[in-house]
């Protein structure tokens, strides 16, 4: 019995280290878990305050304010990432509060959530992206603040943009609702 428990724990740790989703049980802290509801279903996100405490606090605050509800995935590049969090829907908007970079050595693998930014490292605001595939060229260049632990198939189903237009989506899918799990009503 003990060896099977240790084996399961080892397998879970290896999957987590590889950036794979291991299921909603991994997102046990409701204050650091988000429910991202899409038309196709729910995505469960584990926020990582140990990596990016300022970014996690801001995402949590914006989520509680309903900021993300209804926002478009305005830029989605097949085999790379899906980006949202812009109230203008064109990649130029934000909440109006810039965040200092919190770069780490945490790799950008499938399911990682990172903060979008302009060229300046301290220019992240409300826009974020979800990785559809590994992107090692982003490592140490963008803030990692979370990971998908369940529902990655719904992220994969988000409408893709035109590669000739840097992934701009003409008729984008939208966030139906985003909630902190501690506040969720369903």
C-alpha positions as CSV (number, residue, x, y, z in Angstrom):
1,X,0.0,0.0,0.0
2,X,2.8,2.4,1.0
3,X,4.7,1.8,-2.2
4,X,1.6,2.4,-4.4
5,X,0.9,5.7,-2.6
6,X,4.5,6.8,-3.0
7,X,4.4,5.7,-6.7
8,X,1.2,7.8,-7.3
9,X,2.8,10.8,-5.5
10,X,6.0,10.4,-7.6
11,X,3.9,10.1,-10.8
12,X,1.9,13.2,-9.9
13,X,5.1,15.1,-9.1
14,X,6.7,14.1,-12.4
15,X,3.6,15.2,-14.3
16,X,3.5,18.5,-12.5
17,X,7.2,19.1,-13.1
18,X,6.6,18.4,-16.8
19,X,3.8,21.0,-16.8
20,X,1.0,18.5,-17.4
21,X,-2.4,19.0,-15.9
22,X,-3.0,16.5,-13.1
23,X,-6.6,17.3,-12.3
24,X,-8.6,19.6,-10.0
25,X,-7.4,17.9,-6.9
26,X,-4.1,19.7,-7.4
27,X,-5.9,23.1,-7.0
28,X,-6.8,22.5,-3.4
29,X,-6.4,26.1,-2.2
30,X,-9.6,27.9,-3.2
31,X,-8.1,31.4,-2.8
32,X,-5.5,30.5,-5.4
33,X,-7.7,28.6,-7.8
34,X,-9.6,30.2,-10.6
35,X,-12.6,28.9,-12.6
36,X,-12.4,30.2,-16.1
37,X,-15.7,29.3,-17.8
38,X,-15.8,29.2,-21.6
39,X,-18.7,28.2,-23.9
40,X,-17.2,24.7,-24.1
41,X,-16.7,24.1,-20.4
42,X,-14.7,25.0,-17.3
43,X,-11.0,25.5,-17.1
44,X,-9.5,25.2,-13.6
45,X,-6.4,27.3,-13.0
46,X,-4.0,27.0,-10.1
47,X,-2.4,30.4,-9.3
48,X,1.2,30.4,-8.2
49,X,1.7,33.1,-5.6
50,X,5.1,31.6,-4.7
51,X,6.3,32.6,-8.2
52,X,4.5,35.9,-8.8
53,X,2.8,37.3,-5.6
54,X,2.0,40.7,-7.1
55,X,0.6,39.3,-10.3
56,X,-1.5,36.7,-8.5
57,X,-2.9,39.3,-6.1
58,X,-3.8,41.6,-9.1
59,X,-5.4,38.8,-11.1
60,X,-7.4,37.7,-8.0
61,X,-8.5,41.4,-7.5
62,X,-9.6,41.9,-11.1
63,X,-11.4,38.5,-11.1
64,X,-13.3,39.5,-8.0
65,X,-14.3,42.8,-9.7
66,X,-15.7,40.9,-12.7
67,X,-13.1,42.5,-15.0
68,X,-12.5,39.4,-17.1
69,X,-16.1,38.4,-17.6
70,X,-17.0,38.6,-21.3
71,X,-13.5,39.5,-22.5
72,X,-12.3,38.1,-25.9
73,X,-9.5,35.8,-26.6
74,X,-8.3,38.4,-29.1
75,X,-5.0,36.8,-30.1
76,X,-4.8,33.0,-30.5
77,X,-1.9,31.4,-32.3
78,X,-2.3,27.6,-33.1
79,X,0.5,25.6,-31.5
80,X,1.6,28.6,-29.3
81,X,-0.9,30.4,-27.0
82,X,-4.3,32.0,-26.4
83,X,-4.3,35.6,-25.1
84,X,-7.1,37.5,-23.3
85,X,-7.6,40.2,-20.7
86,X,-7.9,43.3,-22.9
87,X,-11.2,45.2,-22.4
88,X,-10.7,46.9,-25.8
89,X,-10.3,43.5,-27.4
90,X,-7.4,44.5,-29.7
91,X,-4.3,43.9,-27.6
92,X,-3.9,47.6,-26.6
93,X,-6.0,47.8,-23.5
94,X,-5.7,47.0,-19.8
95,X,-6.9,47.8,-16.3
96,X,-4.6,50.8,-16.0
97,X,-2.2,49.4,-13.4
98,X,1.2,48.3,-14.5
99,X,3.0,45.5,-12.6
100,X,6.7,45.0,-12.0
101,X,8.1,41.9,-13.6
102,X,8.3,38.8,-11.5
103,X,10.4,36.6,-13.9
104,X,11.5,33.2,-12.7
105,X,13.1,30.1,-14.2
106,X,9.8,28.3,-14.4
107,X,9.4,27.0,-17.9
108,X,6.6,28.0,-20.3
109,X,5.1,24.6,-21.0
110,X,1.6,23.6,-22.2
111,X,-1.0,24.9,-19.8
112,X,1.2,27.6,-18.2
113,X,-0.3,31.0,-17.7
114,X,1.9,34.0,-18.3
115,X,1.4,37.8,-18.3
116,X,1.4,39.6,-21.6
117,X,3.5,42.8,-21.8
118,X,4.9,45.3,-24.1
119,X,8.6,45.6,-24.7
120,X,9.3,47.0,-21.3
121,X,9.6,44.3,-18.7
122,X,7.5,46.2,-16.1
123,X,4.6,46.8,-18.5
124,X,2.3,43.8,-17.7
125,X,-1.3,44.9,-16.7
126,X,-4.4,42.7,-17.1
127,X,-3.6,40.7,-20.3
128,X,-2.5,37.1,-19.9
129,X,-2.0,34.1,-22.1
130,X,-2.4,30.3,-21.8
131,X,0.3,28.2,-23.5
132,X,-1.0,25.7,-26.0
133,X,2.5,24.2,-26.4
134,X,5.9,24.6,-24.8
135,X,7.7,27.9,-25.7
136,X,11.2,27.9,-24.1
137,X,12.1,31.2,-25.8
138,X,9.7,32.9,-23.3
139,X,11.4,31.4,-20.2
140,X,12.7,34.1,-17.9
141,X,11.3,36.8,-20.2
142,X,7.6,36.8,-19.0
143,X,6.0,36.4,-15.6
144,X,4.5,32.9,-15.0
145,X,1.6,33.1,-12.5
146,X,-0.4,29.9,-12.9
147,X,-1.1,26.7,-14.7
148,X,-4.2,24.8,-16.0
149,X,-4.9,21.8,-13.8
150,X,-8.2,20.7,-15.5
151,X,-10.1,21.6,-18.7
152,X,-7.2,22.1,-21.1
153,X,-9.3,20.6,-23.8
154,X,-11.5,23.7,-23.6
155,X,-8.5,25.9,-24.0
156,X,-7.5,23.9,-27.1
157,X,-10.9,24.5,-28.6
158,X,-10.7,28.3,-28.4
159,X,-11.1,29.7,-31.9
160,X,-7.7,30.3,-33.6
161,X,-6.6,33.5,-35.2
162,X,-5.1,34.3,-38.6
163,X,-1.4,33.4,-38.6
164,X,-0.8,36.1,-41.2
165,X,-2.2,38.7,-38.7
166,X,-0.2,37.5,-35.7
167,X,-3.1,35.4,-34.4
168,X,-5.7,38.1,-34.4
169,X,-9.1,36.5,-34.2
170,X,-11.9,38.0,-36.3
171,X,-14.8,36.5,-34.3
172,X,-13.2,35.6,-31.0
173,X,-14.4,33.3,-28.3
174,X,-15.0,35.0,-24.9
175,X,-14.6,34.3,-21.3
176,X,-18.1,33.6,-20.0
177,X,-17.1,34.1,-16.4
178,X,-14.0,34.0,-14.3
179,X,-14.2,33.4,-10.5
180,X,-12.0,32.8,-7.6
181,X,-12.9,29.3,-6.4
182,X,-13.4,30.6,-2.8
183,X,-16.2,32.9,-4.1
184,X,-17.7,30.5,-6.7
185,X,-21.4,29.8,-6.7
186,X,-21.3,27.1,-9.2
